[in-house]
Protein backbone atom coordinates (compact mmCIF):
# COMPACT_ATOMS: atom_id res chain seq x y z
CA UNK A 1 0.00 0.00 0.00
CA UNK A 2 1.29 3.43 -0.97
CA UNK A 3 0.59 6.38 1.32
CA UNK A 4 -0.33 9.72 -0.24
CA UNK A 5 -0.39 12.53 2.30
CA UNK A 6 -1.91 15.94 1.61
CA UNK A 7 -2.77 19.13 3.48
CA UNK A 8 -4.99 21.48 1.51
CA UNK A 9 -5.30 24.23 4.13
CA UNK A 10 -1.83 24.45 5.63
CA UNK A 11 -1.50 28.23 5.72
CA UNK A 12 -3.09 31.63 5.19
CA UNK A 13 -0.72 33.07 2.60
CA UNK A 14 -2.18 35.53 0.10
CA UNK A 15 -0.10 36.12 -3.06
CA UNK A 16 1.01 39.74 -3.48
CA UNK A 17 -1.18 40.36 -6.53
CA UNK A 18 -4.31 39.58 -4.48
CA UNK A 19 -3.45 41.32 -1.22
CA UNK A 20 -5.61 44.32 -2.14
CA UNK A 21 -8.65 42.05 -1.84
CA UNK A 22 -7.79 41.38 1.80
CA UNK A 23 -7.02 44.85 3.15
CA UNK A 24 -7.86 45.00 6.88
CA UNK A 25 -8.75 41.30 6.87
CA UNK A 26 -5.71 40.01 8.80
CA UNK A 27 -7.92 38.93 11.71
CA UNK A 28 -10.06 36.73 9.45
CA UNK A 29 -7.02 35.22 7.76
CA UNK A 30 -5.71 34.08 11.15
CA UNK A 31 -8.91 32.25 12.08
CA UNK A 32 -10.19 28.83 10.99
CA UNK A 33 -11.72 30.55 7.99
CA UNK A 34 -8.27 31.42 6.67
CA UNK A 35 -6.61 28.04 7.19
CA UNK A 36 -6.66 24.84 9.24
CA UNK A 37 -4.78 25.66 12.43
CA UNK A 38 -2.30 22.95 13.40
CA UNK A 39 -2.96 20.82 10.32
CA UNK A 40 0.41 21.47 8.68
CA UNK A 41 2.12 20.57 11.96
CA UNK A 42 0.43 17.17 11.93
CA UNK A 43 1.19 16.75 8.22
CA UNK A 44 4.90 17.34 8.84
CA UNK A 45 4.91 14.77 11.64
CA UNK A 46 3.34 12.12 9.41
CA UNK A 47 5.29 13.09 6.30
CA UNK A 48 8.23 10.65 6.80
CA UNK A 49 5.78 7.79 6.20
CA UNK A 50 4.49 9.15 2.89
CA UNK A 51 5.34 7.79 -0.54
CA UNK A 52 4.06 11.05 -1.99
CA UNK A 53 3.13 14.22 -0.14
CA UNK A 54 2.14 17.78 -0.89
CA UNK A 55 0.73 20.72 1.07
CA UNK A 56 -0.54 24.20 0.35
CA UNK A 57 -0.03 27.33 2.45
CA UNK A 58 -2.23 29.50 0.23
CA UNK A 59 -5.34 30.58 2.12
CA UNK A 60 -8.61 28.84 1.37
CA UNK A 61 -10.08 32.35 1.18
CA UNK A 62 -8.31 32.84 -2.15
CA UNK A 63 -9.55 29.53 -3.55
CA UNK A 64 -10.80 26.40 -1.79
CA UNK A 65 -8.61 23.46 -2.81
CA UNK A 66 -10.94 21.01 -1.10
CA UNK A 67 -13.94 21.89 -3.28
CA UNK A 68 -14.89 20.92 -6.81
CA UNK A 69 -14.76 23.53 -9.56
CA UNK A 70 -18.56 23.66 -9.65
CA UNK A 71 -18.97 24.19 -5.90
CA UNK A 72 -20.56 27.47 -4.83
CA UNK A 73 -17.89 28.00 -2.16
CA UNK A 74 -14.90 27.48 -4.44
CA UNK A 75 -14.29 31.22 -4.13
CA UNK A 76 -14.85 33.13 -0.88
CA UNK A 77 -16.65 36.42 -0.43
CA UNK A 78 -13.28 38.12 -1.03
CA UNK A 79 -12.78 36.59 -4.47
CA UNK A 80 -16.27 35.67 -5.66
CA UNK A 81 -16.80 39.02 -7.39
CA UNK A 82 -13.69 38.72 -9.54
CA UNK A 83 -14.17 38.43 -13.27
CA UNK A 84 -14.32 34.98 -14.85
CA UNK A 85 -10.94 35.64 -16.42
CA UNK A 86 -9.41 36.50 -13.04
CA UNK A 87 -10.98 33.44 -11.43
CA UNK A 88 -9.66 31.23 -14.20
CA UNK A 89 -6.18 32.63 -13.61
CA UNK A 90 -6.37 31.65 -9.94
CA UNK A 91 -7.58 28.19 -10.91
CA UNK A 92 -4.70 27.73 -13.35
CA UNK A 93 -2.03 29.12 -11.01
CA UNK A 94 -3.11 27.78 -7.62
CA UNK A 95 -5.83 25.12 -7.89
CA UNK A 96 -4.91 22.89 -10.80
CA UNK A 97 -1.18 22.46 -10.09
CA UNK A 98 -1.93 21.17 -6.60
CA UNK A 99 -4.83 18.91 -7.50
CA UNK A 100 -3.19 17.62 -10.69
CA UNK A 101 0.00 16.71 -8.81
CA UNK A 102 -1.95 14.53 -6.37
CA UNK A 103 -4.06 12.93 -9.08
CA UNK A 104 -0.98 12.14 -11.18
CA UNK A 105 0.85 10.56 -8.24
CA UNK A 106 -2.13 8.34 -7.45
CA UNK A 107 -2.53 7.37 -11.12
CA UNK A 108 1.13 6.37 -11.33
CA UNK A 109 0.94 4.23 -8.19
CA UNK A 110 -2.20 2.45 -9.41
CA UNK A 111 -0.61 1.85 -12.82
CA UNK A 112 2.17 0.06 -10.94
CA UNK A 113 -0.44 -2.24 -9.39
CA UNK A 114 -0.43 -0.54 -6.00
CA UNK A 115 -3.31 0.30 -3.68
CA UNK A 116 -3.27 3.93 -2.55
CA UNK A 117 -4.17 5.14 0.93
CA UNK A 118 -4.73 8.89 0.78
CA UNK A 119 -4.78 10.74 4.10
CA UNK A 120 -5.90 14.35 3.77
CA UNK A 121 -5.00 16.26 6.96
CA UNK A 122 -7.41 18.90 8.27
CA UNK A 123 -8.52 20.56 11.50
CA UNK A 124 -11.83 22.09 12.56
CA UNK A 125 -13.10 24.83 14.83
CA UNK A 126 -14.34 23.63 18.25
CA UNK A 127 -17.44 25.84 18.09
CA UNK A 128 -19.86 25.94 15.17
CA UNK A 129 -22.94 28.15 15.28
CA UNK A 130 -22.40 28.57 19.03
CA UNK A 131 -22.48 24.81 19.60
CA UNK A 132 -19.57 22.85 21.01
CA UNK A 133 -18.43 20.02 18.79
CA UNK A 134 -18.12 16.82 20.81
CA UNK A 135 -15.41 15.15 18.79
CA UNK A 136 -11.64 15.34 19.09
CA UNK A 137 -10.58 13.40 16.02
CA UNK A 138 -12.79 12.71 13.03
CA UNK A 139 -12.16 10.01 10.45
CA UNK A 140 -14.09 10.87 7.31
CA UNK A 141 -14.78 8.24 4.68
CA UNK A 142 -17.46 7.00 2.30
CA UNK A 143 -19.48 4.41 4.23
CA UNK A 144 -20.46 2.74 0.95
CA UNK A 145 -16.84 1.72 0.34
CA UNK A 146 -15.96 -1.31 2.44
CA UNK A 147 -12.17 -0.83 2.26
CA UNK A 148 -12.44 2.70 3.62
CA UNK A 149 -14.80 1.59 6.36
CA UNK A 150 -12.50 -1.27 7.38
CA UNK A 151 -9.45 0.98 7.44
CA UNK A 152 -11.16 3.57 9.64
CA UNK A 153 -12.44 0.97 12.11
CA UNK A 154 -8.96 -0.57 12.42
CA UNK A 155 -7.25 2.83 12.60
CA UNK A 156 -9.65 4.03 15.28
CA UNK A 157 -8.98 0.89 17.34
CA UNK A 158 -5.24 1.52 17.15
CA UNK A 159 -5.67 5.14 18.22
CA UNK A 160 -7.95 4.27 21.13
CA UNK A 161 -5.36 1.92 22.59
CA UNK A 162 -3.07 4.86 23.19
CA UNK A 163 -5.31 7.75 24.29
CA UNK A 164 -8.61 9.01 25.61
CA UNK A 165 -9.44 11.27 22.69
CA UNK A 166 -12.99 11.14 21.40
CA UNK A 167 -12.70 9.60 17.94
CA UNK A 168 -15.74 9.59 15.66
CA UNK A 169 -16.55 8.46 12.15
CA UNK A 170 -17.78 11.06 9.66
CA UNK A 171 -17.84 13.86 12.20
CA UNK A 172 -17.87 16.82 12.19
CA UNK A 173 -18.43 16.40 8.44
CA UNK A 174 -19.60 13.62 6.15
CA UNK A 175 -16.87 11.87 4.21
CA UNK A 176 -19.01 11.66 1.08
CA UNK A 177 -19.65 15.42 0.91
CA UNK A 178 -17.98 17.42 -1.85
CA UNK A 179 -14.22 17.36 -1.35
CA UNK A 180 -10.94 16.31 -2.88
CA UNK A 181 -11.23 12.70 -1.72
CA UNK A 182 -14.79 12.53 -3.08
CA UNK A 183 -13.53 13.67 -6.47
CA UNK A 184 -10.63 11.21 -6.43
CA UNK A 185 -12.89 8.27 -5.59
CA UNK A 186 -14.69 8.91 -8.86
CA UNK A 187 -11.43 9.04 -10.78
CA UNK A 188 -10.09 5.88 -9.14
CA UNK A 189 -12.99 3.57 -8.22
CA UNK A 190 -10.55 0.72 -7.58
CA UNK A 191 -7.40 0.61 -5.44
CA UNK A 192 -7.95 4.03 -3.85
CA UNK A 193 -8.90 4.80 -0.24
CA UNK A 194 -9.60 8.45 0.53
CA UNK A 195 -9.63 9.37 4.22
CA UNK A 196 -9.91 12.86 5.69
CA UNK A 197 -8.29 13.22 9.10
CA UNK A 198 -9.99 16.02 11.06
CA UNK A 199 -8.54 17.23 14.38
CA UNK A 200 -10.18 19.61 16.84
CA UNK A 201 -8.45 22.99 16.97
CA UNK A 202 -9.06 23.26 20.70
CA UNK A 203 -5.73 21.46 21.12
CA UNK A 204 -3.78 23.97 19.03
CA UNK A 205 -1.24 26.30 20.64
CA UNK A 206 0.86 28.59 18.45
CA UNK A 207 -0.31 26.66 15.39
CA UNK A 208 1.03 23.40 16.87
CA UNK A 209 -0.80 20.26 17.93
CA UNK A 210 0.28 18.40 21.10
CA UNK A 211 3.22 16.06 20.66
CA UNK A 212 1.32 13.20 22.30
CA UNK A 213 -1.44 13.47 19.69
CA UNK A 214 0.99 13.63 16.77
CA UNK A 215 3.06 10.67 17.98
CA UNK A 216 -0.13 8.66 18.52
CA UNK A 217 -1.18 9.29 14.91
CA UNK A 218 2.32 8.56 13.62
CA UNK A 219 2.55 5.24 15.44
CA UNK A 220 -0.90 4.10 14.33
CA UNK A 221 -0.26 5.00 10.71
CA UNK A 222 3.20 3.45 10.78
CA UNK A 223 1.56 0.03 11.18
CA UNK A 224 0.38 0.30 7.57
CA UNK A 225 3.87 0.81 6.19
Protein Blocks (a to p, Z undefined) as FASTA:
>chain_A
ZZddddfklbccdcfklmmmmgoilmmmmmmklpcehklmmmmmmmmmpmbdcddfbdfk
lpcckbcfklmklpcfklmmpcfklmmmmmmmmmmmmmmmmmmmmmmmmmnopacddddd
ddddfbgghiacfbfbdcdddfklmklmmmmmmmmmmmmmmmccdcdehiabdfkbgcfk
lmmmmmmmghpacddddddfklpgghiacfklmmmmmmmmmmmZZ
